[in-house]
Amino acid sequence: MTRLIVILAAFTAAAGCRGQVSEEPPVVPIRNMYHQPRYDPLEESQFFEDGRTMRPPVDGAVAREMEVNASFATGRTEDNSAWLLEVPAPIVQRNGGMEAFVQRGQERYEIYCAPCHGLAGDAQGLVADRADELGFSALRPPTFHDDRIRHMPDGQLYATITNGIRNMPAYRHNVPQDDRWAIAAYVRALQITGASRPTARNEARAEETNQ
Ligand code: HEC
């Protein structure tokens, strides 16, 4: 046995550690790890009653990133009778508290919404301007400072982002759920302050209007 180990070690030292890739099949004394019964994808199974090799997830299985709380996922109350009036507190908490949450919302808003809705939520986005130029004025979104949207429950705002509405696309696949709530919180902040932030673009626009 000792001799065998010494021989194997010498063999490894001589042939192995040279950084060369061997073209030879590996020497595997115990082959039962290589040769096991297995199924190919979509192959018929003799083992399972329904004949399917690829097993569906067991009942109640959830993906890791899936929200199990239906209210948080849909923006509706538990009995699905109304919109949630406010962003659920646990979502704010697990994202570092309101200040951090709104800041995250601002960052995401400026990436995903501002091109159409404008940095101030006043519908003065570049995409809306371009749509006007091309004669598609109907594609300009409403301003968030409209009374109707100011009085919209947070859950409905969140659901609008999630599902889209009429001419506006849905963001359920590009923006993760908590970020959609954060954006809703930031839209609320925009509505409360009602102010447009001084950007180069807004200043240029103000100058134009003053002339
Ligand atoms: C591609 C342009 C575009 C982007 C990007 C966009 N929207 Fe919109 N949004 C629209 C248009 C257009 C409407 C008006 C839809 C209609 O009534 O046909 C709209 C409408 C809305 C409304 C009003 C819904 C109602 O009930 O009338 C809200 C709220 C809203 N968007 C929020 C957002 C938020 C938040 C984001 C970012 C996640 C976003 N939108 C991104 C184009 C856009």
Residues whose N, C-alpha, C, O or C-beta is under 5 A from the ligand:
A	BS01	HEC	Y112 C113 C116 L139 R140 P141 P142 T160 I161 I165 R166 N167 M168 Y171 I183
